[in-house]
Every structure is written in structure tokens, then in C-alpha cells.
Amino acid sequence: VVKILEKHDPLKNAQAKYGSIPPDEASAVQNYVEHMLFLLIEEQAKDAAMGPILEFVVCENIMEKLFLWSLRREFTDETKIEQLKMYEMLVTQSYQPLLHHKPILKPLMMLLSSCSGTATPAVEGKLVVLLNQLCSILAKDPSILELFFHTSEDQGAANFLIFSLLIPFIHREGTVGQQARDALLFIMSLSAENSMVANHIVENTYFCPVLATGLSGLYSSLPTKLEEKGEEWHCLLRDDWLLLPPLVQFMNSLEFCNAVIQVAHPLIRSQLVSYIYNGFLVPVLAPALHK
């Protein structure tokens, strides 16, 4: 694998070119990498030392070489999905703490960054699954927060990339939206014990504004009338609103707001309440109630 990667590395081989790579070489890399990953996942080190496979992957910077090699090919959605699945498998199934090693963490962050912005539903689905897993790991082991949250660099939202990437999915319907909200709640719980994280979310991200203004948009899409179930029908039960997709979306976002307010740091809680009050309750809901 290393030989093939270096063969197509312009820094190592003056004759290397960007673009398509022979199918047999691409297939060989994929097959060998999959085999290597399975061996890496099963490897168990002793006395907190790296196992020989992990040591080789780290010392040879295999993961970054693999990512850069993918960029030199046509970095298709299929390739992104393959690598997202690869990291999901590594972080959830490995016996060794892989994320503690920069040669594994750095290309992971490069991959996540490359998936931001416009992406197909398939890429978004795998991206959110991986982000959910990473946030879950952070919640269980806050000691690795410094690997993902960079307070020494003034890059705004990019200082906490895995959080910023989840914000566009806050109001998304379906499984992707639910997984994104669950992941964000992991970070909210983490913020309750870490004022620097809370301060970053309040000052450098659009989390609270997006959450509050999204409620207004979802509310405006609700049906103006409900079908009566009979003369004795007098209130809207859960079984009723589950039949109305726009109402399901609104209720999911409303319940998420409530969950955030319950578990987040007071700074986030205060900002979110302010945005909901001034951006939804007063200008949107109040006039509707007066009609």
C-alpha cells in the first residue's frame, strides 16, 4: 500500500500526476487497507504501548497518505463514504485509543472538513453517524476534548469542527436529524462542565440562533386547520400529531430545545431562551394566538 501511495505522490515521485489511477492499483489499495484495518481493530496492546500494526500506521502516516491519495484521484462521494465508514469502524471497534494519535486524528479532521457544505444524502448520512459516534466518545471521555476543541487558535467555528458540522442538521427530519440532535446533546452535556466550550458555542457559533429561528420556520409550515376526530375530540394527542409530518418536525425541534435548556451550560441556556423569546414567542407565536 505504501509503495502504491508513494508512487502517485508528486512530492515523492516527479512523474506522478493528479487524476485517474489505474483500476488495479486502486483496487489493490482498497483491499489491502481493508485488511489492515481489520487487523488494527483486533490488535490489543500491552502496558499502554502501541501494538506493532498501530505503530506502523502512525510512524508511516498511513491514514494521511491514504486521504491525500484519495484527493489526487476523483474524490467522489463513494470514496468519501468509504473513508467515513472506515473511521466509524476504527473509532467504535478498536481496542486501542486511536484518536490520541495525531497521524490518525489529523486525516480524520481533514476528511470531516471535506464533507462540509453541499453533500449528497448518502454522504450526509454517513457523516452524521460518524459525528454522533465521536460526540458519544467525547461525552464518555471528556479528557480527549482537547483533541477536538482548539482554544489556542482563533478560527471561529472551526475551533470545534465536529460541533459546527452538526448545526446544519438541527432541524433535519428523519434518522439523520435525530442522530445529529442526539450528538449535539452529548456536547450540551459536556458544556455544562466546561465553560470554555459553552463560551465558544455562544460567541463563535450560530447554534442558538439556528435553533430558535428554525422553530419559526417550522411553525409557519404547520397546517392551519386540523381534521376533527368526532364530537368528543377535544385535545391533540401524540397519536394525532404523529400523523402530521410538519407537526412531527416542529415537536421534535421543540423537544430538542427543551432538552438543551435542561442539560446545557447556563450561558447556552440563557442565550437560547433569549432567542426563542425574542425570535419566536413574541414575533411569531403571540400574534398567532391573538388571531
N, C-alpha and C positions, 0 to 999 in steps of 0.2 A: 504494500500500500504506500509506504513512504517513498519508494522508488518511483512509482507512478505519479504521486503528488508532486515530487520534486522535478520530474521530467517536464511537467506542464507549469512550473513556477518560473516566470520571467526573471526573477531575482537569482534563481539557481541555474537557469538554462537560457542562454541568449537566443536560442532558436524557438523557444516556447512562444505561443501566440494565444491570444484570447479567442474564445469562441467554442465551436464544437470540438469534442474529444471523441476519439474512436470508440464505438459502442462496446467493443470487447474490453477495453481498458476501463470504461465507466462501469460496466457490469462487474468486472473484477474488483474494483474498489468497493462497490456496494456490498458484494458478497463477503469480502474479507472484513470489512468494517462491521457488518452484522455479526460475524463470527467472533470478532474481537470484543464487541460489546457484550455478548452473552458470557464470554469468559471473564470479562471485567466485572459484570454484575455478580457472578458466582464467586468471585475471589474474596477470600476472607484473610485479612492481615492479622498478624500477632503483635501484641505490645504497642498498639497505636502506630506502627510503622506502615508505610505503603507496601502493598503487595507488588511483586515484580511486574505484573501487567500494568497496574496503575502507574508505577514508577516510569515505565517505558512511555506510556501515553503522555504523562506530564513532562518528562525530560525531552521527548521528541516533539512536543507541542502538536500532537496528532489532531486534536479537535479543531484547533485554529487553522491548521493546514487544510483540513477537510472542508471547513467553511469557506476559506478563500478559494479553494479549488472549485467549489460549487459556484462561486461568483464568477469565475472565469468561464464556466460553462454557461448555458442558458439557465439562469436561476429561476426556474419555473415554479409554479405553485406546487407541483408534485414533489419537487426537490425540497421545498420549504416544509411540506407536510412530513416527508421522510425524516428530516432533521428534527422537527418538533417532536415527533413520536420517539425518536432516538433519545432525546434529552428527557422526555417524560419517563421513559423506561429507566434511564440512568438514575434519576433523582428519586424515584419511588421504589426501586427494587434492589439497588446496590447495598451491600453490607458495609461499604466504606463511605466516609463523609466526602463525597466527590466535590461538593460545592466549595469546600475550603481551599481548593487548589485553583489558583488563578488561571493556569492553562486550560482549565475546563470551564471556569466561570466566565472568563472574558469572551470566548466564542459563543457561549450561550447568550450573553447580553447582546452581542453583535447580531445574532440570529433574531432575537426578540425585536431589536430595533428595526431590522429589515422587514419585519412583518407589520409594522405600524402603518397607519394611513389606510389607503384603499387596499382591500384584500377580498378574495372570494370567500363565500360562506364556509367552504371546506377548510381553508387556511385559518379563518377566524375561529372555527370550532376547535381545531387542534391548539391554536394559540391560547385560547381561554382555558382549555383543560390544563395545559402546562402552567399557566399563570396561577390557576387555582391550586395546583399541587405545590408550587413554590410558596404561595402565601400560607398554605397549611403548614409547610415545614417551618416557615418563619414563626408562626404562632406557637408551634411546639418547642422551638429552639430559638428564642429571641437573641441568643448570643451571636448568631450569624447575620444579624440585621446589618452590621457594618459592611458586609459584603455586597449588599444591595442598595443601601442608603448612604449616599456620599454627602456629608455635611461640609467637607472642606472645599468642595467645588461649587461655584456659583453658576449652575446651569439650569436653574429654574426647575421645571417639572422633570427634566431628565435626571435630576439627582436621585429620583426614586422611580426608575423606569417601570418596574413591574406594576406599581400602583397606577401610574399615569396611563399605561396601556389599557387598563381595565375601565377607565372612566367612560369611553365611548359606548360601552356595553351596559351601562347602568339601567337604561330603560328598554333594553332589548327583550323581546318576547322569546318564549321557548327555553330550551335547555341551556343555550349559550348565555342568555341573560341571567338565568338563575345561578349558573356556575360563577358568573362574573360577580354577582351581588354577594354570593357566599364568600368568594375570595376577598372582596372588599371588606366584609365584616371581620374577617381574620385580621386585616390591617387596622380596622377600627378598634378592635380589642387590644391590639398591640399598642396603639396610640394612647390608650388610657394609662399606660405605664411609662410612656416615653414622650415627654413634652416637645422634644426636638422634631419627632415625627409629626406630632399634632400641629406644631407651628409651621412646618413645611407644607402640610396639606392645606392649611388655612391661607397661607401667604403666597404659595407658589403653584397651586393647582386650582382647577375650576370645579372641583368635586362638589362643593356645596351649591354653587350657582347652577350647575348642570342638573343636580338632583332636584332642586326646587323649581326651576323653570320647566323641567320635564313634566312635573306634576300639572302645570298649567296647560301644556300641550296635550297631555293625555286626557285631562278633564274636558277640554274643548271638543274632543273626539267622541265623548260619550253620547249615547242616544238621548234625544230629548223626551221621549216617551217610553214607558215600559208596558208590555202586554199584561193585562190583568189576568190573574190565575183563577179568579172566581170572586164571589161576593165576600167571602170570609178572608180573602188575602189582604193583609194589612202591613206587611213588612218584607224587606228584601233579605232573604236568607242566602247562605253561602251556595246552596244548590242552585239558587236562581241566578246569581251573578256569574257562576262558573260557566253558564251557557252563553254569556256575552263576552266575546274576546276583548273588546275595548275596555270593558269594566274590569276584566281579569288583569289586564296590563296596569290599569290605574290602581287597583287594590294592591297588586304586587309592589308597585313603587311606593305606595303609601305605607305598607307594612315594612318595607325596607327602610324608609325614613324613620319610622318608629324604632326599628331595631338599632339603627345608627345612633339615635339620640340616647338610647338606653346604655350602649356599651362604649361609645367613643369618649375621647378626652373632652373635658369641659369647653376647651377652645373651639373644637369642631362642633360640639353640641350647640353652643351659643351662636356660632355663625350660621349653622343650618336652620335653627329656629328663626333667626332674623330674616333669612332669605325666604323661608316658607311663609312667614307672616307678611312681609312686605312685597313679596313677589307672587304669592298665590292666594292666601286667605283674603287680604284686603282688596287687591285689584281684580281678582277673578271670582272667588267663591262668594264674597259678600254681595256683589251686585246680582249674582245669580239667585241668591237666597231672597233678595228683596223683590224679585220679579213676581 
